[in-house]
Amino acid sequence: MGSVKRIGVLTGGGDSPGINAALRAIVRRAKPLGLDVVGFRDGWRGAVEDDLVPLGLPDVGGILHVGGTILGTSRTNPFQKDPATGAWTPTAKVDRILDTLKRRQVDALIPIGGDDTLGVAHRLASHGVRAVGIPQTIDNDIGGTDYAIGFHSALAVVTDALDRLHTTAHAHHRVLIVEVMGRDAGWIAILGGLAGGADVILSPEQPFSVGEVREALQRRLDAGRRFSIIVVAEGARPVELGSVPLAAEGRVDAFGHPQLGGIGYWLASELEKAGLPLTPRVTVLSYLQRGGVATPTDRLIATRFGVAAVEFAAAGKYDVMVALHGPRVVAVPLGEALAGCPKPVGPEYLDLARNLGVR
Ligand code: F6P
């Protein structure tokens, strides 16, 4: 295995604030180590289609706080699922990636993304691709790390929204339902709901029934509380729907994920049918949670991840993911991190909610 001279970076999947901070850190750390950095445009698409740009210090100036990704993103998947076995099998795109890396003399990759993007990197390891992954998703559902880039910024958006919605819910004596992201895990819903003082939090971790939500709201009414805030994750599972999330029919991405959404409006209508005496209104935060500037915490996590990823690559440590373990940034085997996906919210927060009387 030769030493590294050129690193390729790419950003895939749903974007989140903090990615650019990681790109900046990668370039700034690579320079003194004598490493060249190139960026593939739009995730794995850029590697498949040989679409790349050189990344030097001037290219990453002024982007520390800027949301999104200067490289663009996509959900391109160079593997396809075997319908019989469920295993991911390589398509012709894998050969094109290998060809691009060889032709462009890219010795190591730093893919930044969620379990889909990092899953591709792990599968490419058996084709000889050397990669150090960086976890990035507002959903924070990647195993092996305390936090992924983007989660704290989404949390700040949700908390701010709940603060604003509280005042109008109180003034109008309303039930306000706030739908947030979180396909398979309730990190945004539960931690956002707790930080924003929600009365009911519905997340993928614990299926719920309309009846129990109705009862929780009635208890508040009986206690003289004339408004309530419900936070519901897009991936929440109502028992009335067979404990599966509400998905748009026929809309599935390249990784096989159905497009979720609509649970907020569904719940509002079911609560009305159940005779709720207050008017439920719905706010869907949607892509607002992924946009805007990165919080200081995300900038710091991303900067530490970027620096560590370059150092692991320079040291020849591959098929790993940088991860936050308490105060330390470590390398965890990619396979191990992926096996822990989706990482559910732990009992420390579920118990906290329960002990505060939050459903
Ligand atoms: O970034 C993760 C995520 O926000 C999920 O919570 C959500 O289901 C998904 O991305 C939607 O993203 P898109 O509409 O871009 O596919």
Boltz pocket constraint, residues with backbone or C-beta under 6 A from the ligand:
constraints:
  - pocket:
      binder: B
      contacts: [[A, 13], [A, 14], [A, 15], [A, 137], [A, 138], [A, 139], [A, 181], [A, 182], [A, 183], [A, 234], [A, 253], [A, 258], [A, 260]]
      max_distance: 6.0
